[in-house]
C-alpha cells in the first residue's frame, strides 16, 4: 500500500505511538513486517547473560539492594547470581 498519511494523527493507535516516539518510517516498517500478527515484547530488553554480566561488573561488595532495583531482580536472586560466579 502506498504511504498516504499526511500527519501522525492519520495513523491507527499503536502506529501513531510509534510514529510519535520513533518515526513514521519505523511505524510503516513495523506495519509491513508484522501487520495482522499479535506480538508480545519481553519485559526485559537484554538476555540473561548480559544482565548477569552487568550485575557482576557493577557489584562492589555492598550494593545488592541497589542492583536488585536497577535490574528488577530480588536481592536473593542477585546474591544467587553472584554466588554462582563466586563474587
C-alpha positions, 0 to 999 in steps of 0.5 A: 500500500502506498504511504498516504498519511499526511500527519501522525494523527492519520495513523491507527493507535499503536502506529501513531505511538510509534510514529510519535516516539520513533518515526513514521518510517519505523511505524510503516516498517513495523506495519509491513513486517508484522501487520495482522500478527499479535506480538508480545515484547519481553519485559526485559530488553537484554538476555540473561547473560548480559544482565548477569554480566552487568550485575557482576561488573557493577557489584562492589561488595555492598550494593545488592539492594541497589542492583536488585532495583536497577535490574528488577531482580530480588536481592536473593536472586542477585546474591544467587547470581553472584554466588554462582560466579563466586563474587 
